[in-house]
Amino acid sequence: MTSEQALPGMRVRVMDHYRVEEGRGLMGTVVDRYGGEEHTDVDVRLDAGEYGLFWPGDLEEISPPQEAWWRFLFGGEAAG
């Protein structure tokens, strides 16, 4: 992923080449990004509730969770 692709609200996963083994495979949501053209850090709120700073190249976009389409059949709202 490039710094331009890391947009707030985007769901991401930490790639398998990440230098900290315990961080590999973690998932979260991009909160913000910092820096400029030469160096950018991406602030991610991980699903476990913690925050982490990552380089864009250590992240990949993942699909958002599927909406519960069947709730509409019963007059309910989709989870959001």
C-alpha positions in Angstrom: 0.0 0.0 0.0 1.2 3.5 -0.7 0.8 6.5 1.6 -1.9 7.9 -0.8 -3.9 4.7 -0.6 -4.0 4.7 3.3 -7.2 6.7 3.9 -9.0 7.1 7.2 -11.7 4.5 7.7 -10.0 1.9 5.5 -9.8 -1.6 6.9 -6.2 -3.0 6.8 -4.1 -6.0 7.8 -0.5 -6.0 8.9 1.5 -8.0 6.3 3.5 -11.1 7.0 6.8 -9.4 6.3 6.3 -6.9 9.2 9.4 -6.7 11.4 7.6 -7.5 14.7 6.4 -11.0 14.5 3.6 -10.5 17.0 2.1 -7.7 14.8 1.9 -9.8 11.7 -1.7 -10.5 10.6 -3.3 -8.0 13.0 -6.3 -6.1 11.6 -7.6 -2.7 12.2 -8.9 0.6 10.8 -6.8 3.5 9.5 -7.4 6.5 11.8 -4.9 9.1 10.3 -1.6 9.4 8.5 1.4 11.6 9.4 4.4 12.9 7.5 5.1 14.1 4.0 6.0 12.7 0.7 9.4 11.2 1.8 8.2 9.5 5.0 4.6 8.7 6.0 3.3 6.8 9.1 -0.2 5.4 9.2 -2.0 5.4 12.6 -4.2 2.3 12.9 -6.7 1.4 15.6 -6.3 -2.3 15.9 -9.3 -4.6 16.5 -7.9 -5.5 20.0 -8.4 -1.8 20.9 -4.8 -0.6 20.8 -3.3 1.9 18.4 -0.2 1.3 16.2 1.9 3.3 13.8 2.9 1.5 10.6 4.6 2.3 7.4 2.2 2.1 4.5 4.2 -0.8 2.9 3.5 -2.9 6.0 -0.2 -2.8 5.4 -2.7 -4.2 2.9 -6.3 -3.2 2.4 -8.9 -5.8 3.4 -12.6 -6.0 2.5 -14.9 -4.5 5.1 -17.2 -7.0 6.9 -20.1 -8.1 4.9 -23.4 -6.4 5.7 -26.0 -8.6 7.2 -28.3 -8.4 4.2 -30.8 -10.9 5.7 -31.7 -8.3 8.4 -33.4 -6.2 5.8 -35.8 -9.1 5.2 -37.1 -8.7 8.8 -37.3 -4.9 8.8 -34.1 -4.5 10.8 -31.0 -2.4 10.0 -27.6 -3.8 8.9 -24.9 -3.7 11.5 -22.6 -0.8 11.1 
